Amino acid sequence: MTDILLLTPPFVQPNCPYPATAYLTGYLRRKGYSVEQADLSIETLTRLFSREGIATLFENYDGEGDENCNRMWALRKDYEATIDPVIRFLQGKDPTIANLICSPEYLPQASRFEQMVDVESYFGTLGQKDCAEYLATLYLQDLSDFIRATICPEFEIVKYGESLALSIAEFSTIEQELLKPRNGIENVMCDLLRGHIERTSPKAVGIAVPFPGNLLAALRIGEYIKSNYPDIKVIIGGGYPTTELRTMSDREIFRYVDYVVLDDGEVPLERILSGGELVHTYTAEGYHEGSGRISHRERGCPDFDGLPHSLYFSLTEVTNPMHRLWSDGRWNKMMLAHGCYWAKCAFCDTTLDYIGCYDAVSAAEIADQMEKVAAQTGSYGFHFVDEAAPPKLLKELSLELLRRGDRFTWWTNIRFEKSYTGDLCALLARAGCVAVSGGLEVASDRLLEMIGKGITIEQATIAMRNFYYAGIMVHTYLMYGLPTQTLQESVDTAEVVRQMFRAELIGSAFWHRYAMTVHSRSGQAPEEFGVRRKDRLPNPFANNEVPFAENRGYSLDMVGEGLNLSLANWLVGSGLERPVHKWFPTKVPATTVIPSLITDHLIKPDGCRIYNDKARIVWVGGTPELTEEGILIHTPSTTKEIKLPAEEAEFLYAVVEQTSDLEEEYCFEDIRTLWEEHFERPFIEFYSSKKWDIARKLGLLQI
């Protein structure tokens, strides 16, 4: 008998496991509990998107759909014949079929293909695999449209029943859906669930509910277990309960579950399994605050054992390479640190532990975990899902990975800090970083200061420039509709973003409409941000978004339409010279931002060119070789020569040799002392020369 079975319910991104159950599995196993885990999200998807699943889908069609459904039903034999090969291709098991997928008569095509981009201009003749993945994604989206029209309007590949779970005042709202007979999707899920329960015989089942789009499926799981295995305890936890159910007075949910866990789940689950004092846990009797917390070090390495790694498949919903990272590729999701080292942004849930309780481990421990996870999953790509990865820790991790010779690919979330100098970004790139995502939010210095973001447009621009020069893609999160944001500021924000796209600083972006949450600084004191909270009592069930009133004087829907339309064009390199006010559906003021704002920032000096005796210097370039004319640097792709007098060449060669040993730390003070042993003129003269600049470009970094 198993102590606990941990589940990820439908639906999350299908390209890799969501990490919640892996972290809990690793921790509980180290504590001596028998733990199994399963991903019902990917298992249900691959069962639906199979020859048998598609055949059942079309068999149950009553012919009452629209023209698009009727076309797909007419092509049902083509869908049944192609679905298994398409999924195998997206899983990376049959790359040769890309040729067929790209041919015009292989995939049946419905309405999604009417919105298809010009694949020849995007993929050319050499991007056949990418093109095939894009076409296969359109194909699956067509099938998803059919499922929504015929089985469940709440189905999406990456979420399920999300609209039913958003801002539920009372549990009865979603229970109305639970009282209906299970649909075909839920029957598949419950059939898979039964198999896992019979295989593992768990005493308890823990269900991760990270997003609103997982709640309905989690409750269906609870309902099924209560009806068929009444002795098994049902536990839910994760991001949704943590943010939405903290003030829950409605107890109706306990007809479907036994425990609702808030915040980090390690200690609460351990207490439930051991019969100890409950911590941060709701039961039908009420809330149990308890006491107990673990460090991020105690949380330890995630354990992905037991998850179906062969089932995950990639999607290409858009051609933008940065946007694709979320859905394309077998990323191992991990946390460098717990919480946010900044934790001051007014719109963020800084009062909750997952943001406000910052705790990190050493770079060596992270590298150990990466090696262990890669060996377990067979994937050498990592997505660090931190709220904001600390620059210092990224620097130390990069040095550790380079020292070990580990070749990983990774990306993460960051803040656009001045710490990201050109040399630090170059170091991250050498260590495998391919992309970063960070919040520019409102792109207005006044509003950035108001929300406590801790950055300016200038600072963000320079950081983005340094990432760009290092070959690291940049995605930025954008926000509109903040309290006190004027229509003029909304237009000016669009102009700042346009200039950044034109300068190729950012590869992709996404506009979010501001929502005031109850756990944020703005939600707890709205009047400090120029708005008034609408008077009402907390909902009996879910509480997250705070309704507020302000005298805005313009339509946010109109602003959102203009911002999203312009961004959709900029993402594909179109319309970058069009005045931003022309993107909006109604008349808005022209921008007041000077046309050269971003380019003026781009020419400002980089922090890594400021001499500092205490700054560390490292060599991460190719192998050096002394010659009669200077130093040859052998890189994987070419050989570069730095022409120097013999004495200077010997000095620079010695510097490269010493600083390439990443086990040791050398700072400029050490290098300057070495220089002064051989030369009478000051070191700063050599440091400021073109020769040093060439060495920097080849891998001599000041960090």
C-alpha positions as semicolon CSV with decimal commas, in nm:
position;residue;x (nm);y (nm);z (nm)
1;M;0,000;0,000;0,000
2;T;0,124;0,350;-0,092
3;D;0,113;0,634;0,158
4;I;0,010;0,892;-0,101
5;L;-0,055;0,922;-0,473
6;L;0,019;1,273;-0,606
7;L;-0,166;1,389;-0,918
8;T;-0,152;1,671;-1,172
9;P;-0,509;1,708;-1,303
10;P;-0,610;1,822;-1,652
11;F;-0,487;2,048;-1,803
12;V;-0,143;2,214;-1,800
13;Q;0,116;2,267;-2,075
14;P;0,169;1,930;-2,247
15;N;0,539;1,971;-2,331
16;C;0,679;1,892;-1,985
17;P;0,572;1,793;-1,633
18;Y;0,440;2,059;-1,399
19;P;0,692;2,043;-1,109
20;A;0,464;2,052;-0,802
21;T;0,425;1,677;-0,754
22;A;0,796;1,620;-0,830
23;Y;0,905;1,852;-0,547
24;L;0,657;1,696;-0,305
25;T;0,755;1,344;-0,412
26;G;1,124;1,413;-0,356
27;Y;1,067;1,562;-0,011
28;L;0,825;1,297;0,116
29;R;1,036;1,008;-0,011
30;R;1,339;1,147;0,172
31;K;1,121;1,151;0,483
32;G;1,053;0,780;0,443
33;Y;0,704;0,782;0,292
34;S;0,605;0,564;-0,002
35;V;0,495;0,805;-0,274
36;E;0,370;0,759;-0,629
37;Q;0,291;1,035;-0,876
38;A;0,096;1,055;-1,200
39;D;0,024;1,322;-1,458
40;L;-0,343;1,288;-1,547
41;S;-0,311;1,599;-1,762
42;I;-0,081;1,450;-2,026
43;E;-0,231;1,102;-1,991
44;T;-0,582;1,233;-2,059
45;L;-0,467;1,446;-2,350
46;T;-0,283;1,162;-2,521
47;R;-0,580;0,930;-2,467
48;L;-0,814;1,188;-2,623
49;F;-0,571;1,258;-2,907
50;S;-0,536;0,895;-3,015
51;R;-0,695;0,688;-3,291
52;E;-0,934;0,530;-3,042
53;G;-1,013;0,862;-2,878
54;I;-1,081;1,039;-3,207
55;A;-1,293;0,749;-3,333
56;T;-1,507;0,772;-3,018
57;L;-1,531;1,148;-3,058
58;F;-1,673;1,121;-3,409
59;E;-1,896;0,821;-3,328
60;N;-2,079;1,030;-3,068
61;Y;-2,133;1,329;-3,300
62;D;-2,503;1,390;-3,354
63;G;-2,466;1,604;-3,665
64;E;-2,606;1,913;-3,494
65;G;-2,286;2,116;-3,513
66;D;-2,187;2,406;-3,733
67;E;-2,036;2,393;-4,082
68;N;-1,686;2,350;-3,940
69;C;-1,791;2,048;-3,730
70;N;-1,968;1,892;-4,025
71;R;-1,656;1,928;-4,240
72;M;-1,445;1,763;-3,971
73;W;-1,695;1,479;-3,934
74;A;-1,680;1,425;-4,309
75;L;-1,301;1,399;-4,279
76;R;-1,319;1,169;-3,975
77;K;-1,131;0,883;-4,142
78;D;-0,846;1,120;-4,226
79;Y;-0,831;1,238;-3,864
80;E;-0,833;0,880;-3,734
81;A;-0,553;0,784;-3,973
82;T;-0,328;1,082;-3,892
83;I;-0,371;1,145;-3,519
84;D;-0,127;0,881;-3,389
85;P;0,151;0,976;-3,636
86;V;0,105;1,345;-3,553
87;I;0,131;1,286;-3,178
88;R;0,436;1,062;-3,226
89;F;0,597;1,341;-3,428
90;L;0,521;1,605;-3,162
91;Q;0,664;1,369;-2,899
92;G;0,989;1,355;-3,097
93;K;0,949;0,985;-3,177
94;D;0,915;1,012;-3,556
95;P;1,086;1,321;-3,703
96;T;1,082;1,177;-4,055
97;I;0,709;1,236;-4,090
98;A;0,769;1,612;-4,104
99;N;0,791;1,578;-4,482
100;L;0,440;1,436;-4,500
101;I;0,291;1,683;-4,253
102;C;0,423;1,973;-4,461
103;S;0,271;1,830;-4,780
104;P;-0,064;1,991;-4,869
105;E;-0,282;1,677;-4,865
106;Y;-0,168;1,488;-4,555
107;L;-0,339;1,668;-4,266
108;P;-0,714;1,727;-4,279
109;Q;-0,772;2,101;-4,247
110;A;-1,057;2,289;-4,083
111;S;-1,111;2,648;-3,968
112;R;-0,778;2,697;-3,785
113;F;-0,590;2,660;-4,113
114;E;-0,776;2,964;-4,249
115;Q;-0,566;3,176;-4,007
116;M;-0,239;3,007;-4,105
117;V;0,066;3,227;-4,159
118;D;0,264;3,214;-4,483
119;V;0,474;2,912;-4,390
120;E;0,722;2,961;-4,671
121;S;0,815;3,310;-4,551
122;Y;0,844;3,197;-4,188
123;F;1,010;2,860;-4,226
124;G;1,162;2,862;-4,576
125;T;1,300;2,534;-4,706
126;L;1,525;2,452;-4,411
127;G;1,273;2,486;-4,126
128;Q;1,067;2,183;-4,220
129;K;1,051;2,039;-3,868
130;D;0,936;2,372;-3,723
131;C;0,685;2,414;-4,003
132;A;0,546;2,065;-3,942
133;E;0,514;2,135;-3,571
134;Y;0,322;2,454;-3,645
135;L;0,085;2,275;-3,886
136;A;0,036;1,987;-3,642
137;T;-0,058;2,238;-3,373
138;L;-0,323;2,392;-3,599
139;Y;-0,451;2,038;-3,658
140;L;-0,484;1,974;-3,283
141;Q;-0,651;2,311;-3,235
142;D;-0,910;2,211;-3,496
143;L;-0,980;1,894;-3,299
144;S;-1,001;2,102;-2,980
145;D;-1,265;2,321;-3,146
146;F;-1,463;2,007;-3,229
147;I;-1,435;1,885;-2,869
148;R;-1,558;2,222;-2,741
149;A;-1,851;2,217;-2,981
150;T;-1,956;1,858;-2,913
151;I;-1,839;1,750;-2,567
152;C;-1,744;2,037;-2,339
153;P;-1,723;2,411;-2,415
154;E;-1,471;2,445;-2,129
155;F;-1,203;2,227;-2,292
156;E;-0,864;2,365;-2,394
157;I;-0,536;2,182;-2,440
158;V;-0,374;2,375;-2,153
159;K;-0,671;2,428;-1,918
160;Y;-1,013;2,291;-1,834
161;G;-1,315;2,473;-1,696
162;E;-1,116;2,789;-1,623
163;S;-1,410;3,029;-1,664
164;L;-1,608;2,824;-1,411
165;A;-1,336;2,868;-1,148
166;L;-1,265;3,240;-1,185
167;S;-1,389;3,451;-0,892
168;I;-1,641;3,201;-0,758
169;A;-1,837;3,372;-0,484
170;E;-1,999;3,049;-0,365
171;F;-1,902;2,686;-0,415
172;S;-2,249;2,611;-0,551
173;T;-2,149;2,790;-0,873
174;I;-1,901;2,522;-0,972
175;E;-2,099;2,245;-0,801
176;Q;-2,372;2,297;-1,060
177;E;-2,123;2,163;-1,312
178;L;-2,021;1,876;-1,084
179;L;-2,385;1,767;-1,048
180;K;-2,403;1,704;-1,422
181;P;-2,310;1,359;-1,554
182;R;-1,943;1,322;-1,639
183;N;-1,862;1,407;-2,000
184;G;-1,633;1,212;-2,231
185;I;-1,319;1,397;-2,119
186;E;-1,393;1,330;-1,753
187;N;-1,471;0,966;-1,823
188;V;-1,128;0,923;-1,980
189;M;-0,966;1,095;-1,683
190;C;-1,152;0,881;-1,429
191;D;-1,069;0,562;-1,617
192;L;-0,699;0,654;-1,597
193;L;-0,742;0,749;-1,231
194;R;-0,894;0,410;-1,150
195;G;-0,593;0,238;-1,302
196;H;-0,350;0,440;-1,088
197;I;-0,548;0,377;-0,769
198;E;-0,569;0,003;-0,830
199;R;-0,198;-0,008;-0,911
200;T;-0,080;0,190;-0,606
201;S;-0,353;0,133;-0,340
202;P;-0,293;0,477;-0,181
203;K;-0,405;0,580;0,164
204;A;-0,433;0,938;0,042
205;V;-0,445;1,120;-0,291
206;G;-0,295;1,467;-0,321
207;I;-0,403;1,682;-0,615
208;A;-0,207;1,985;-0,733
209;V;-0,432;2,275;-0,836
210;P;-0,190;2,539;-0,965
211;F;-0,441;2,733;-1,179
212;P;-0,816;2,798;-1,202
213;G;-0,812;2,574;-1,509
214;N;-0,736;2,272;-1,288
215;L;-1,004;2,312;-1,021
216;L;-1,296;2,146;-1,201
217;A;-1,091;1,837;-1,289
218;A;-0,951;1,817;-0,934
219;L;-1,301;1,820;-0,789
220;R;-1,413;1,553;-1,037
221;I;-1,123;1,341;-0,913
222;G;-1,233;1,399;-0,556
223;E;-1,593;1,311;-0,641
224;Y;-1,484;0,988;-0,813
225;I;-1,268;0,882;-0,519
226;K;-1,537;0,963;-0,263
227;S;-1,789;0,756;-0,457
228;N;-1,566;0,457;-0,529
229;Y;-1,289;0,457;-0,266
230;P;-1,436;0,624;0,044
231;D;-1,144;0,521;0,268
232;I;-0,892;0,725;0,066
233;K;-0,830;1,075;0,195
234;V;-0,840;1,348;-0,071
235;I;-0,614;1,653;-0,043
236;I;-0,591;1,954;-0,275
237;G;-0,332;2,230;-0,267
238;G;-0,129;2,458;-0,490
239;G;-0,148;2,805;-0,636
240;Y;-0,526;2,826;-0,669
241;P;-0,618;2,738;-0,308
242;T;-0,327;2,947;-0,179
243;T;-0,443;3,264;-0,352
244;E;-0,822;3,214;-0,376
245;L;-0,934;3,013;-0,072
246;R;-0,751;3,174;0,222
247;T;-1,067;3,325;0,371
248;M;-1,302;3,040;0,280
249;S;-1,608;3,012;0,504
250;D;-1,814;2,802;0,259
251;R;-1,756;2,438;0,358
252;E;-1,940;2,271;0,068
253;I;-1,613;2,176;-0,098
254;F;-1,558;1,914;0,172
255;R;-1,814;1,689;0,008
256;Y;-1,540;1,634;-0,252
257;V;-1,215;1,665;-0,057
258;D;-1,094;1,611;0,300
259;Y;-0,817;1,870;0,319
260;V;-0,738;2,200;0,145
261;V;-0,371;2,292;0,188
262;L;-0,241;2,647;0,153
263;D;0,114;2,764;0,074
264;D;0,401;2,516;0,042
265;G;0,272;2,161;0,066
266;E;0,569;1,970;0,207
267;V;0,506;2,016;0,580
268;P;0,122;2,008;0,559
269;L;0,129;1,679;0,369
270;E;0,383;1,530;0,606
271;R;0,161;1,622;0,902
272;I;-0,150;1,476;0,737
273;L;0,029;1,150;0,660
274;S;0,180;1,124;1,008
275;G;-0,133;1,227;1,194
276;G;0,046;1,525;1,347
277;E;-0,061;1,886;1,402
278;L;-0,213;2,026;1,084
279;V;-0,037;2,325;0,925
280;H;-0,194;2,580;0,688
281;T;-0,478;2,337;0,624
282;Y;-0,856;2,363;0,598
283;T;-1,081;2,076;0,700
284;A;-1,459;2,062;0,733
285;E;-1,408;2,174;1,095
286;G;-1,223;2,493;0,999
287;Y;-0,874;2,631;0,938
288;H;-0,568;2,494;1,115
289;E;-0,281;2,744;1,115
290;G;-0,033;2,528;1,305
291;S;0,339;2,594;1,290
292;G;0,623;2,456;1,086
293;R;0,820;2,555;0,780
294;I;1,112;2,411;0,586
295;S;1,399;2,584;0,409
296;H;1,452;2,561;0,037
297;R;1,752;2,341;0,108
298;E;1,529;2,099;0,302
299;R;1,284;2,100;0,011
300;G;1,561;1,944;-0,192
301;C;1,573;1,810;-0,543
302;P;1,251;1,740;-0,734
303;D;1,197;1,372;-0,814
304;F;1,037;1,314;-1,155
305;D;1,043;0,934;-1,119
306;G;0,714;0,775;-1,221
307;L;0,603;1,048;-1,460
308;P;0,539;0,942;-1,823
309;H;0,827;1,126;-1,989
310;S;0,765;0,964;-2,327
311;L;0,413;1,110;-2,352
312;Y;0,488;1,484;-2,340
313;F;0,458;1,666;-2,671
314;S;0,549;2,009;-2,802
315;L;0,324;2,268;-2,965
316;T;0,401;2,567;-3,184
317;E;0,103;2,796;-3,144
318;V;0,288;3,104;-3,271
319;T;0,598;3,144;-3,484
320;N;0,767;3,385;-3,243
321;P;1,073;3,195;-3,109
322;M;1,051;3,341;-2,756
323;H;0,679;3,268;-2,717
324;R;0,744;2,913;-2,829
325;L;0,960;2,836;-2,526
326;W;0,653;2,791;-2,304
327;S;0,503;2,516;-2,518
328;D;0,792;2,380;-2,723
329;G;1,068;2,165;-2,578
330;R;1,104;1,915;-2,293
331;W;1,202;2,159;-2,016
332;N;1,273;2,041;-1,663
333;K;1,097;2,294;-1,442
334;M;1,287;2,381;-1,124
335;M;1,324;2,664;-0,871
336;L;1,660;2,827;-0,808
337;A;1,521;2,993;-0,496
338;H;1,194;3,008;-0,307
339;G;1,008;3,338;-0,320
340;C;1,119;3,671;-0,465
341;Y;1,435;3,848;-0,350
342;W;1,274;4,185;-0,436
343;A;0,915;4,133;-0,311
344;K;0,821;4,502;-0,325
345;C;0,596;4,532;-0,632
346;A;0,260;4,676;-0,532
347;F;0,059;4,455;-0,772
348;C;0,219;4,126;-0,661
349;D;0,108;3,885;-0,384
350;T;0,396;3,989;-0,159
351;T;0,206;3,906;0,161
352;L;0,199;3,536;0,071
353;D;0,485;3,295;0,139
354;Y;0,538;3,196;-0,223
355;I;0,647;3,556;-0,292
356;G;0,743;3,707;0,042
357;C;0,942;3,421;0,195
358;Y;1,272;3,433;0,004
359;D;1,520;3,151;0,055
360;A;1,797;3,023;-0,172
361;V;2,054;2,745;-0,188
362;S;2,408;2,748;-0,323
363;A;2,498;2,728;-0,690
364;A;2,674;2,396;-0,631
365;E;2,354;2,244;-0,486
366;I;2,152;2,367;-0,784
367;A;2,405;2,221;-1,027
368;D;2,391;1,889;-0,839
369;Q;2,012;1,889;-0,873
370;M;2,029;1,973;-1,244
371;E;2,263;1,681;-1,308
372;K;2,037;1,446;-1,113
373;V;1,717;1,561;-1,284
374;A;1,873;1,547;-1,632
375;A;1,987;1,190;-1,570
376;Q;1,638;1,099;-1,452
377;T;1,434;1,264;-1,728
378;G;1,678;1,243;-2,020
379;S;1,622;1,615;-2,084
380;Y;1,903;1,869;-2,055
381;G;1,688;2,179;-2,084
382;F;1,576;2,368;-1,774
383;H;1,313;2,634;-1,712
384;F;1,375;2,799;-1,376
385;V;1,028;2,906;-1,266
386;D;1,140;3,155;-1,000
387;E;0,937;3,470;-0,946
388;A;1,264;3,653;-1,023
389;A;1,598;3,477;-1,033
390;P;1,863;3,661;-0,828
391;P;2,146;3,799;-1,050
392;K;2,416;3,696;-0,804
393;L;2,288;3,338;-0,792
394;L;2,268;3,324;-1,173
395;K;2,628;3,441;-1,189
396;E;2,746;3,179;-0,941
397;L;2,543;2,905;-1,110
398;S;2,689;2,996;-1,450
399;L;3,041;2,977;-1,312
400;E;2,964;2,642;-1,148
401;L;2,822;2,495;-1,468
402;L;3,120;2,616;-1,668
403;R;3,361;2,481;-1,406
404;R;3,196;2,138;-1,426
405;G;3,177;2,141;-1,803
406;D;2,799;2,081;-1,790
407;R;2,621;2,160;-2,116
408;F;2,266;2,254;-2,023
409;T;2,020;2,487;-2,195
410;W;1,813;2,707;-1,966
411;W;1,596;3,016;-1,930
412;T;1,434;3,195;-1,641
413;N;1,246;3,497;-1,509
414;I;1,446;3,803;-1,405
415;R;1,417;4,170;-1,310
416;F;1,578;4,417;-1,550
417;E;1,842;4,523;-1,302
418;K;2,160;4,722;-1,351
419;S;2,341;4,407;-1,231
420;Y;2,293;4,261;-1,580
421;T;2,600;4,414;-1,736
422;G;2,725;4,310;-2,076
423;D;2,986;4,081;-1,922
424;L;2,740;3,912;-1,686
425;C;2,500;3,850;-1,975
426;A;2,788;3,707;-2,179
427;L;2,870;3,476;-1,888
428;L;2,509;3,355;-1,865
429;A;2,505;3,286;-2,238
430;R;2,830;3,087;-2,218
431;A;2,670;2,876;-1,943
432;G;2,366;2,789;-2,156
433;C;2,113;3,068;-2,096
434;V;1,906;3,120;-2,411
435;A;1,624;3,345;-2,291
436;V;1,492;3,554;-2,004
437;S;1,151;3,695;-1,924
438;G;1,101;4,001;-1,709
439;G;0,843;4,262;-1,621
440;L;0,860;4,604;-1,781
441;E;0,495;4,635;-1,674
442;V;0,371;4,989;-1,746
443;A;0,686;5,121;-1,919
444;S;0,635;5,457;-1,747
445;D;0,887;5,589;-1,498
446;R;0,613;5,755;-1,290
447;L;0,407;5,438;-1,265
448;L;0,710;5,212;-1,218
449;E;0,801;5,420;-0,915
450;M;0,443;5,418;-0,788
451;I;0,423;5,038;-0,792
452;G;0,768;4,992;-0,639
453;K;0,911;4,802;-0,936
454;G;1,260;4,927;-0,858
455;I;1,361;4,982;-1,221
456;T;1,345;5,262;-1,477
457;I;1,299;5,258;-1,853
458;E;1,666;5,349;-1,891
459;Q;1,780;5,069;-1,664
460;A;1,558;4,815;-1,838
461;T;1,677;4,930;-2,181
462;I;2,044;4,885;-2,092
463;A;1,979;4,540;-1,942
464;M;1,783;4,437;-2,252
465;R;2,065;4,566;-2,472
466;N;2,316;4,354;-2,285
467;F;2,102;4,042;-2,314
468;Y;2,054;4,108;-2,685
469;Y;2,427;4,149;-2,750
470;A;2,489;3,822;-2,562
471;G;2,243;3,640;-2,789
472;I;1,984;3,587;-2,514
473;M;1,621;3,632;-2,619
474;V;1,408;3,868;-2,408
475;H;1,036;3,843;-2,334
476;T;0,872;4,118;-2,131
477;Y;0,548;4,123;-1,938
478;L;0,346;4,440;-1,991
479;M;0,052;4,582;-1,801
480;Y;-0,219;4,840;-1,866
481;G;-0,507;4,980;-1,663
482;L;-0,312;5,057;-1,346
483;P;-0,474;5,296;-1,098
484;T;-0,416;5,660;-1,200
485;Q;-0,278;5,558;-1,542
486;T;-0,400;5,818;-1,789
487;L;-0,492;5,767;-2,152
488;Q;-0,182;5,966;-2,247
489;E;0,036;5,734;-2,040
490;S;-0,124;5,432;-2,207
491;V;-0,033;5,566;-2,551
492;D;0,317;5,660;-2,431
493;T;0,367;5,311;-2,292
494;A;0,286;5,169;-2,635
495;E;0,544;5,404;-2,789
496;V;0,816;5,289;-2,549
497;V;0,741;4,927;-2,636
498;R;0,737;5,009;-3,009
499;Q;1,081;5,168;-2,986
500;M;1,212;4,864;-2,799
501;F;1,081;4,628;-3,067
502;R;1,227;4,850;-3,340
503;A;1,565;4,838;-3,166
504;E;1,529;4,456;-3,142
505;L;1,574;4,468;-2,765
506;I;1,279;4,241;-2,699
507;G;1,179;3,936;-2,897
508;S;0,830;3,902;-2,757
509;A;0,590;4,053;-2,506
510;F;0,243;4,011;-2,362
511;W;-0,007;4,269;-2,235
512;H;-0,188;4,189;-1,910
513;R;-0,485;4,391;-1,791
514;Y;-0,419;4,503;-1,434
515;A;-0,612;4,319;-1,164
516;M;-0,591;4,430;-0,801
517;T;-0,552;4,125;-0,577
518;V;-0,633;4,091;-0,211
519;H;-0,283;3,970;-0,121
520;S;-0,098;4,261;-0,284
521;R;0,006;4,591;-0,132
522;S;-0,229;4,774;-0,367
523;G;-0,518;4,544;-0,277
524;Q;-0,467;4,592;0,095
525;A;-0,446;4,972;0,073
526;P;-0,618;5,081;-0,253
527;E;-0,652;5,440;-0,138
528;E;-0,273;5,477;-0,139
529;F;-0,290;5,419;-0,514
530;G;-0,561;5,672;-0,587
531;V;-0,863;5,441;-0,601
532;R;-1,143;5,330;-0,371
533;R;-1,229;4,970;-0,289
534;K;-1,593;4,891;-0,349
535;D;-1,757;4,804;-0,021
536;R;-1,856;4,441;0,009
537;L;-1,800;4,147;0,239
538;P;-1,558;3,872;0,137
539;N;-1,704;3,591;-0,074
540;P;-1,789;3,275;0,120
541;F;-1,572;3,067;-0,116
542;A;-1,305;3,224;-0,338
543;N;-1,148;3,567;-0,294
544;N;-0,866;3,706;-0,502
545;E;-0,948;4,004;-0,720
546;V;-1,040;4,329;-0,541
547;P;-1,312;4,539;-0,708
548;F;-1,224;4,907;-0,705
549;A;-1,366;5,234;-0,836
550;E;-1,186;5,526;-0,996
551;N;-1,264;5,813;-1,227
552;R;-1,074;5,685;-1,528
553;G;-1,249;5,872;-1,806
554;Y;-1,162;5,634;-2,091
555;S;-1,235;5,277;-2,196
556;L;-0,989;5,011;-2,090
557;D;-1,138;4,774;-2,347
558;M;-1,053;5,025;-2,618
559;V;-0,698;5,064;-2,487
560;G;-0,652;4,689;-2,463
561;E;-0,771;4,644;-2,821
562;G;-0,515;4,894;-2,951
563;L;-0,230;4,758;-2,744
564;N;-0,294;4,396;-2,843
565;L;-0,342;4,476;-3,212
566;S;-0,017;4,671;-3,230
567;L;0,172;4,404;-3,038
568;A;0,044;4,128;-3,267
569;N;0,200;4,316;-3,558
570;W;0,526;4,402;-3,382
571;L;0,578;4,037;-3,288
572;V;0,611;3,955;-3,657
573;G;0,811;4,269;-3,741
574;S;0,520;4,454;-3,900
575;G;0,398;4,812;-3,850
576;L;0,696;4,931;-3,647
577;E;0,701;5,269;-3,823
578;R;0,329;5,331;-3,786
579;P;0,244;5,601;-3,526
580;V;0,113;5,424;-3,217
581;H;-0,202;5,633;-3,181
582;K;-0,326;5,491;-3,514
583;W;-0,351;5,139;-3,370
584;F;-0,637;5,234;-3,136
585;P;-0,999;5,195;-3,253
586;T;-1,099;5,547;-3,145
587;K;-0,921;5,880;-3,139
588;V;-0,645;5,899;-2,878
589;P;-0,372;6,159;-2,825
590;A;-0,043;6,126;-3,007
591;T;0,253;6,012;-2,798
592;T;0,464;6,260;-2,602
593;V;0,764;6,023;-2,589
594;I;1,060;6,156;-2,787
595;P;1,142;5,941;-3,093
596;S;1,497;5,880;-2,972
597;L;1,419;5,780;-2,611
598;I;1,539;5,421;-2,642
599;T;1,827;5,487;-2,882
600;D;1,953;5,760;-2,647
601;H;1,965;5,502;-2,367
602;L;2,136;5,247;-2,589
603;I;2,451;5,456;-2,630
604;K;2,505;5,490;-2,256
605;P;2,811;5,309;-2,114
606;D;2,788;4,965;-1,962
607;G;2,868;4,904;-1,597
608;C;3,125;4,636;-1,676
609;R;3,354;4,898;-1,832
610;I;3,395;5,080;-1,502
611;Y;3,726;4,977;-1,348
612;N;3,697;4,824;-1,003
613;D;3,991;4,670;-0,816
614;K;3,755;4,429;-0,636
615;A;3,570;4,309;-0,948
616;R;3,626;3,944;-1,034
617;I;3,771;3,860;-1,373
618;V;3,721;3,526;-1,547
619;W;3,819;3,376;-1,881
620;V;3,541;3,176;-2,046
621;G;3,673;3,192;-2,403
622;G;3,859;2,948;-2,621
623;T;4,204;2,798;-2,585
624;P;4,487;3,059;-2,608
625;E;4,815;3,015;-2,794
626;L;5,120;3,247;-2,785
627;T;5,256;3,347;-3,125
628;E;5,527;3,580;-3,248
629;E;5,266;3,849;-3,313
630;G;5,051;3,809;-3,001
631;I;4,787;3,554;-2,893
632;L;4,568;3,322;-3,097
633;I;4,231;3,231;-2,947
634;H;4,077;2,908;-3,075
635;T;3,698;2,903;-3,051
636;P;3,466;2,622;-3,167
637;S;3,386;2,813;-3,486
638;T;3,697;3,015;-3,569
639;T;4,039;3,142;-3,461
640;K;4,097;3,504;-3,361
641;E;4,426;3,683;-3,312
642;I;4,508;3,966;-3,070
643;K;4,821;4,140;-3,195
644;L;5,044;4,247;-2,904
645;P;5,409;4,319;-2,824
646;A;5,579;4,014;-2,675
647;E;5,573;4,132;-2,312
648;E;5,207;4,233;-2,327
649;A;5,120;3,906;-2,498
650;E;5,291;3,708;-2,223
651;F;5,108;3,914;-1,961
652;L;4,767;3,864;-2,122
653;Y;4,838;3,494;-2,176
654;A;4,919;3,462;-1,803
655;V;4,596;3,644;-1,715
656;V;4,394;3,412;-1,939
657;E;4,562;3,103;-1,795
658;Q;4,500;3,209;-1,435
659;T;4,142;3,333;-1,474
660;S;4,035;3,028;-1,675
661;D;4,067;2,829;-1,352
662;L;3,715;2,889;-1,218
663;E;3,804;2,714;-0,893
664;E;4,008;3,021;-0,799
665;E;3,901;3,384;-0,775
666;Y;4,109;3,657;-0,933
667;C;4,013;4,022;-0,910
668;F;4,153;4,324;-1,089
669;E;4,369;4,403;-0,793
670;D;4,555;4,075;-0,853
671;I;4,586;4,147;-1,226
672;R;4,704;4,501;-1,163
673;T;4,971;4,374;-0,923
674;L;5,093;4,128;-1,186
675;W;5,109;4,409;-1,442
676;E;5,307;4,636;-1,210
677;E;5,571;4,364;-1,167
678;H;5,658;4,391;-1,538
679;F;5,558;4,739;-1,657
680;E;5,618;5,092;-1,534
681;R;5,311;5,253;-1,696
682;P;4,978;5,222;-1,512
683;F;4,756;4,920;-1,572
684;I;4,454;5,142;-1,642
685;E;4,622;5,240;-1,969
686;F;4,621;4,880;-2,091
687;Y;4,274;4,821;-1,947
688;S;4,140;5,115;-2,150
689;S;4,302;5,000;-2,476
690;K;4,144;4,837;-2,779
691;K;4,351;4,526;-2,704
692;W;4,165;4,472;-2,379
693;D;3,832;4,530;-2,554
694;I;3,916;4,256;-2,805
695;A;4,006;4,019;-2,519
696;R;3,674;4,101;-2,350
697;K;3,478;4,012;-2,663
698;L;3,660;3,681;-2,680
699;G;3,581;3,584;-2,319
700;L;3,774;3,792;-2,063
701;L;3,485;3,902;-1,845
702;Q;3,457;4,144;-1,555
703;I;3,186;4,017;-1,323
